[in-house]
Amino acid sequence: MRLTYWSWLKDLQSVCDLWNADHPDVQVDAVWSGSGNNGGYAKMFASLTAGGGADIAQVEYRMIPSFLLQNGLVDLGRYGFGDIAGDYRDSDLAAVSLSGGVFAVPQDTGPAGFFYRRDILQEIGAVPPATWPEWLDLARAVKDSDPARRLEAWNINDPGSFTSYCAQAGARWFTTDGDTWVVDIAGEPSRMVAQMLDTAFDEDLYDTSFGAFTSGWFAAAGAGNIASAITGSWGDALLTGVAGTEGLWGVAPLPVWPDTGYGSTTLGGSSAAVLATSEHPAEALEFLHWMTTDPAAIDAQIENSGTGWSVNPDYIGRTREEPSEFFGGQNYNEEVFVEASEAQNPDWIWSPIYLELNDALSTVFRERGAGGRSLVDALPQVQEDTISIMTDKGLTVRAGGDV
C-alpha cells in the first residue's frame, strides 16, 4: 500500500523514508504541492471534485473550515483518533476540531514571541514590554531615539497579525450553536486590539513601507532601523539572515493584555488532513500520529524540512533544547516558546470563508494605511459583510456579541 502526502515542506520525503524503512506494508510518498494560496489549495480542491488526488494534505489550520464546506476531510474520530488525542495539546486539538469531529492531525504551530534587538533597547534604557500598553510606550521611545527608527514594521496588505492578536485578546470570531454559525468579529476583544493599532497608526509608530522579512525589512533591521519583530517561533531562522547582528537579538514573551486574554497566540501552523477521497484513512492516521509525536520524526522534520513548533507537548526537538549563539546564548525555546505553546486561546475557531474574510480585512488595513477610516469603525462593516457572504453560501448565521 502506498500513501501520497501533498505538502510544501522541503525534503519531507526524508522523514517519510524513516517510516518507510520500518513499515514495508504502508509506504508514504511525499509530493510537493505548492504552498497554500500559491497553488496548493486549488490543486486540493480540484482533486476532491474529480474524486482523486492525495491521501494526506498539508492544510493550514485557518483553512480547515473551508475544506469542510466542500466535505473534503475525513473525520478521524471514526478511525480511533480519540485513543491518541491525549498526545496533543488541547489548544492544538481545538484547531482541528469542529462540531464534534476531528478533521486533521496537528502538524506544527507557531507560538508567538517578541524578538528584539538587545543593543537598541539597552541604548534607550528600555526592556521588552510585558503588556500591550507598554509596547506602545516602547514604540514611542524607539521612534523618539531616532526619526528613522521604528520598533516594528507592519505589512498593510496582510491582516494575519491582527487576527492573531485578536485571538490572544480572547476574541471568538466564529463559534457554532448547533447548525448555526455565530459571528463576532466586532466584539470587545477585537475593538481593544483595533484601538491599540489605530493609536500606533495615528502616531506613526510602525514602518508600513514594507512587511517583516522582506528585502526592505532585512536592510532596515541590519541598519538598526527596525528594533523588533513579533512573530511565530519559526521567525528565529529568518532573523539569522539579518547581516551583522549575530548575538544582538533576544527573545521575550509576547506582550499581554492587562486582566484579560491569553499569554500568547499563534502565527502560522499547519495540520495534516486526510482527504475524503483517500481509500486508506486508518493507515494515514497511523502514519501521521508517528510523524507528529515520535522524537526521531520530529528531529528529522526540524533538520530537513524546517518545520514549525512541535505539537508533541513532551518533546520540542533536540536542537531546540540547546542555547543559541545567534541569540546571545539564550535558550529561548525553553524559556519562551514552551510556555507560549501552552498559553493559547482554546476557543478560537477559524472562518469557513477564510479567504474572503482575509481579503476584506486586507482592504481595511490598506485604507487605514492611506489615512482612511479607523479600524474600530471598520469592524462592524466587516462583520456584516462576513455574515452576508456566509449566508449566500447557504450557511445559517447570526451575529454575536454586542454589535
C-alpha positions in Angstrom: 0.0 0.0 0.0 1.3 3.5 -0.9 0.0 6.7 0.6 0.6 10.1 -1.1 1.2 13.2 1.0 0.9 16.6 -0.6 2.9 19.1 1.3 5.0 22.3 0.8 7.6 21.3 3.4 11.0 20.8 1.8 12.6 17.3 1.7 9.6 15.8 3.6 10.5 12.5 1.8 13.5 12.0 4.1 11.1 12.0 7.0 8.7 9.6 5.2 11.7 7.3 4.5 12.3 6.8 8.2 8.7 5.5 8.4 9.0 3.5 5.2 12.1 1.7 6.5 10.1 0.1 9.4 6.7 -0.2 7.7 7.1 -2.1 4.4 3.3 -2.6 4.2 2.4 1.1 4.3 4.7 3.3 2.3 4.4 7.0 2.1 5.4 9.3 -0.8 5.8 13.0 -0.2 4.8 15.1 -3.2 5.5 18.9 -3.4 2.1 20.6 -3.6 3.0 24.2 -3.8 2.3 26.4 -0.8 -1.2 27.4 0.3 -2.7 30.1 -1.8 0.0 29.8 -4.4 -1.4 26.7 -5.9 -1.6 24.0 -3.3 -5.2 24.6 -2.2 -6.5 25.0 -5.7 -5.0 21.6 -6.6 -6.5 20.0 -3.5 -10.0 21.4 -4.1 -9.8 20.3 -7.8 -8.8 16.8 -6.8 -11.7 16.5 -4.4 -14.1 17.5 -7.2 -12.5 14.9 -9.5 -12.6 12.2 -6.9 -8.9 11.5 -6.8 -5.6 13.1 -5.5 -3.6 12.5 -2.4 -4.4 10.6 0.8 -2.9 13.3 3.0 -2.6 17.0 2.5 -0.9 19.7 4.5 -3.7 22.2 5.4 -3.2 25.3 7.4 -5.4 25.4 10.5 -7.2 28.5 9.1 -8.3 26.6 6.0 -9.9 23.6 7.7 -13.4 25.0 7.9 -13.2 25.9 4.2 -12.4 22.3 3.3 -15.3 21.2 5.4 -17.6 23.3 3.3 -16.6 21.0 0.5 -17.0 17.8 2.6 -13.3 17.4 1.8 -11.9 15.9 5.0 -12.2 12.7 6.9 -13.5 12.8 10.5 -10.5 11.0 12.1 -12.6 10.3 15.2 -14.1 7.4 13.2 -10.7 5.8 12.9 -9.6 5.9 16.6 -8.2 9.5 17.0 -9.8 9.6 20.4 -7.3 7.0 21.6 -4.4 9.2 20.8 -5.9 12.7 21.5 -4.0 12.8 24.8 -0.7 13.1 22.9 -1.6 16.6 21.8 -2.2 20.0 23.5 -5.9 21.0 24.0 -5.4 24.2 22.0 -3.9 22.3 19.1 -6.8 19.8 19.1 -9.2 22.7 19.1 -7.7 24.0 15.9 -8.5 20.7 14.1 -11.9 20.1 15.7 -15.4 21.3 14.7 -18.9 20.3 15.6 -17.8 17.2 17.4 -15.5 15.9 14.7 -11.7 15.9 14.4 -10.7 16.6 10.8 -6.9 16.7 10.8 -3.9 15.9 12.9 -2.0 18.9 14.3 1.3 19.1 12.4 3.1 22.2 13.6 2.3 25.5 15.2 3.8 29.0 15.6 3.6 30.2 19.2 4.3 33.9 19.1 7.1 35.8 20.9 8.8 39.2 20.9 12.1 39.1 19.1 14.1 42.3 19.8 17.5 44.0 19.3 19.1 43.9 22.8 21.6 46.6 21.8 18.9 49.1 20.7 16.7 48.6 23.8 19.8 48.9 26.0 20.8 52.1 24.2 17.5 53.8 25.1 17.3 52.3 28.6 14.3 50.1 27.8 13.3 46.5 28.4 10.9 44.2 26.5 7.3 45.2 27.1 5.3 43.0 29.4 1.9 44.4 28.3 0.5 45.9 25.1 0.2 49.4 26.7 4.0 49.1 27.5 4.5 48.1 23.8 3.0 51.4 22.8 5.3 53.3 25.1 8.4 51.3 23.9 7.4 52.1 20.2 7.2 55.8 21.1 10.6 55.6 22.8 12.3 53.9 19.8 10.9 56.5 17.4 12.0 59.3 19.6 15.5 57.9 19.8 16.0 58.3 16.0 13.5 59.6 13.4 14.5 56.8 11.0 13.8 54.1 13.6 10.6 52.1 14.4 10.0 49.4 16.8 8.4 47.2 14.2 7.1 47.1 10.6 3.5 46.4 9.6 2.5 44.9 6.3 -0.7 46.7 5.5 -1.5 44.0 2.9 -1.6 41.2 5.4 -4.0 41.2 8.3 -2.7 38.0 9.8 -1.1 39.6 12.8 -4.3 41.5 13.6 -6.2 38.2 13.5 -3.7 36.6 15.9 -3.7 39.5 18.3 -7.5 39.3 18.5 -7.3 35.6 19.3 -4.8 36.4 22.1 -7.1 39.1 23.4 -9.8 36.5 23.9 -11.9 37.1 20.7 -14.1 34.3 19.4 -14.8 35.4 15.9 -16.6 32.2 14.9 -18.5 29.8 17.1 -21.2 27.2 16.4 -24.6 26.8 18.0 -25.9 23.6 16.7 -26.1 24.1 12.9 -25.8 27.9 13.3 -22.6 29.9 12.9 -22.2 32.8 15.3 -20.0 35.7 14.1 -18.5 38.2 16.5 -15.7 40.0 14.7 -16.6 43.4 16.1 -16.8 42.4 19.8 -14.9 44.0 22.6 -11.6 42.0 22.4 -11.3 42.9 18.7 -12.1 46.5 19.3 -9.5 46.6 22.0 -6.8 45.4 19.6 -8.1 47.7 16.8 -7.9 50.7 19.2 -4.3 49.9 20.0 -3.4 49.6 16.3 -5.3 52.8 15.5 -3.2 54.6 18.1 0.0 53.1 16.6 -1.0 54.2 13.1 -2.1 57.7 14.3 1.3 58.2 15.9 3.3 56.7 13.0 4.8 54.1 15.3 5.0 51.4 12.6 7.1 51.4 9.4 4.4 50.5 6.9 6.7 50.7 3.8 7.5 47.0 3.9 6.4 43.9 5.7 8.5 41.7 8.0 11.2 39.5 6.4 11.0 41.3 3.0 14.2 42.6 1.4 13.4 46.2 2.7 12.9 44.8 6.2 16.2 43.0 6.2 18.0 46.1 5.1 16.3 48.2 7.8 16.9 45.7 10.5 20.5 45.3 9.6 20.9 49.1 9.8 19.3 49.2 13.2 16.2 51.0 12.0 13.8 48.1 13.0 14.2 47.1 16.6 11.9 44.1 16.9 9.6 41.6 15.3 6.6 39.9 16.8 6.3 36.6 15.0 6.0 32.9 15.4 8.7 30.7 16.8 9.8 29.9 13.2 11.0 33.5 12.9 14.2 32.6 14.5 15.6 31.0 11.4 14.7 34.1 9.3 16.3 36.5 11.7 19.7 34.8 11.2 19.5 36.4 7.8 19.9 39.9 9.2 23.5 40.6 8.4 25.9 41.7 11.1 23.5 41.1 14.0 24.7 37.8 15.5 24.5 37.9 19.3 22.4 41.1 19.3 18.9 39.6 19.3 16.9 38.4 22.3 13.5 36.8 22.7 10.9 37.7 25.2 7.3 36.6 25.7 4.5 38.3 23.8 3.1 41.3 25.5 -0.3 40.6 27.2 -3.5 42.5 27.8 -3.8 43.5 31.5 -6.5 41.5 33.2 -7.8 39.7 30.1 -6.8 37.4 27.2 -4.1 34.8 26.9 -0.3 34.7 27.4 0.4 34.2 23.7 -1.1 33.5 20.3 -0.1 31.6 17.2 1.2 32.9 13.9 1.2 30.2 11.2 1.0 26.5 11.7 -0.4 23.6 9.7 -2.4 20.4 10.1 -2.1 17.1 8.2 -5.5 16.2 7.0 -6.8 13.0 5.4 -8.7 13.9 2.2 -12.2 12.5 1.8 -11.1 10.7 -1.4 -8.5 8.6 0.4 -9.1 4.8 0.5 -6.8 4.3 3.4 -7.7 6.8 6.2 -6.8 4.4 9.1 -3.3 3.8 7.8 -2.9 7.5 7.1 -3.8 8.3 10.7 -1.3 5.8 12.0 1.5 7.4 9.9 0.5 11.0 11.0 0.5 10.1 14.7 4.0 8.7 14.3 5.2 11.8 12.3 3.9 14.3 14.8 4.8 12.6 18.1 7.8 10.4 17.6 11.1 12.1 18.6 13.0 10.8 15.6 10.3 12.0 13.2 10.3 15.5 14.9 14.0 15.8 14.8 14.1 14.8 11.1 11.4 17.4 10.3 13.3 20.1 12.1 16.6 19.2 10.4 15.4 18.5 6.9 12.1 20.3 6.5 12.3 23.4 8.7 9.0 22.6 10.3 7.4 24.8 12.9 6.9 24.2 16.6 6.4 20.6 17.7 2.8 19.6 18.6 4.2 17.0 21.0 4.0 18.7 24.4 6.7 16.5 25.7 9.3 16.9 23.0 10.3 20.2 21.2 13.2 18.7 19.3 16.8 18.0 20.2 18.3 21.1 18.6 15.6 23.4 20.2 16.6 22.3 23.7 20.0 24.0 23.3 21.1 27.6 23.7 21.6 29.7 20.6 24.8 31.5 19.7 23.0 33.8 17.4 20.6 34.9 20.2 23.4 35.6 22.5 23.5 32.2 24.2 19.8 32.4 25.2 17.9 29.2 25.5 14.8 31.0 24.2 12.9 27.9 23.0 12.8 26.5 26.5 12.5 29.9 28.2 9.8 31.5 26.0 8.1 29.2 23.5 7.4 26.1 25.6 5.2 28.3 27.8 3.8 30.2 24.8 2.7 27.0 23.2 0.6 26.3 26.3 -0.9 29.8 26.6 -3.2 29.8 23.5 -6.9 30.7 23.1 -8.6 27.3 23.2 -11.9 28.7 21.9 -10.6 30.1 18.6 -12.3 28.7 15.5 -11.2 29.7 12.0 -13.6 31.1 9.5 -15.4 28.9 6.9 -14.8 31.7 4.4 -11.2 32.5 5.4 -10.1 33.8 2.0 -13.0 36.2 1.7 -12.6 37.5 5.2 -8.8 37.9 4.8 -9.5 40.0 1.6 -11.9 42.2 3.5 -9.5 42.8 6.3 -6.7 43.5 3.9 -8.8 46.2 2.3 -9.5 47.7 5.7 -5.8 47.9 6.5 -4.9 49.4 3.2 -7.5 52.1 3.7 -6.1 52.7 7.2 -2.6 52.9 5.9 -3.7 55.6 3.4 -5.3 57.6 6.2 -8.8 56.2 5.9 -11.3 55.2 8.5 -10.2 53.7 11.8 -10.0 50.0 12.3 -12.5 50.3 15.2 -15.0 51.9 12.8 -14.4 49.4 10.1 -15.0 46.2 12.1 -18.9 46.3 12.2 -19.0 46.5 8.4 -16.5 43.6 8.1 -18.8 41.6 10.4 -21.9 42.5 8.4 -20.2 41.6 5.1 -18.9 38.3 6.5 -22.4 37.3 7.6 -23.8 38.1 4.2 -21.2 36.1 2.4 -21.7 33.1 4.7 -25.5 33.3 4.2 -25.0 33.4 0.4 -23.1 30.1 0.7 -26.1 28.5 2.3 -24.9 28.6 5.9 -27.1 29.5 8.8 -25.6 32.5 10.5 -26.3 35.1 13.2 -24.4 37.9 14.8 -23.0 37.5 18.2 -21.6 39.9 20.8 -22.9 43.4 21.3 -22.8 44.8 17.8 
